């Protein structure tokens, strides 16, 4: 599964994207796996209220299933202007 990181999430993790193998069945489980990897991931995912997620380029929720998903993107909320 391709994981994309944007803005300050990318800066904290130090990667724009990565390919991961996971047993996670939901976004929440994926986040828990990533956060358990090392401190930079834990720091990036420490406040999920400040993060949005898209599954295959569709906005989603953290309790959404990952079955069949090929791409997960994490990014901060966007403001218009």
ChimeraX attribute file (.defattr): number of C-alpha atoms within 10 A of each C-alpha:
attribute: neighborCount
match mode: 1-to-1
recipient: residues
	/A:1	14
	/A:2	14
	/A:3	16
	/A:4	19
	/A:5	22
	/A:6	16
	/A:7	11
	/A:8	12
	/A:9	22
	/A:10	17
	/A:11	13
	/A:12	17
	/A:13	19
	/A:14	12
	/A:15	13
	/A:16	13
	/A:17	16
	/A:18	10
	/A:19	11
	/A:20	10
	/A:21	8
	/A:22	12
	/A:23	9
	/A:24	15
	/A:25	13
	/A:26	16
	/A:27	20
	/A:28	17
	/A:29	18
	/A:30	19
	/A:31	19
	/A:32	15
	/A:33	16
	/A:34	18
	/A:35	17
	/A:36	12
	/A:37	10
	/A:38	11
	/A:39	13
	/A:40	17
	/A:41	20
	/A:42	18
	/A:43	13
	/A:44	22
	/A:45	20
	/A:46	13
	/A:47	9
	/A:48	13
	/A:49	9
	/A:50	12
	/A:51	16
	/A:52	16
	/A:53	22
	/A:54	18
	/A:55	21
	/A:56	14
	/A:57	11
	/A:58	11
	/A:59	12
	/A:60	16
	/A:61	14
	/A:62	18
	/A:63	11
	/A:64	15
	/A:65	16
	/A:66	21
	/A:67	9
	/A:68	9
	/A:69	11
	/A:70	13
	/A:71	16
	/A:72	22
	/A:73	19
	/A:74	22
	/A:75	17
	/A:76	16
	/A:77	10
	/A:78	8
	/A:79	5
	/A:80	3
	/A:81	3
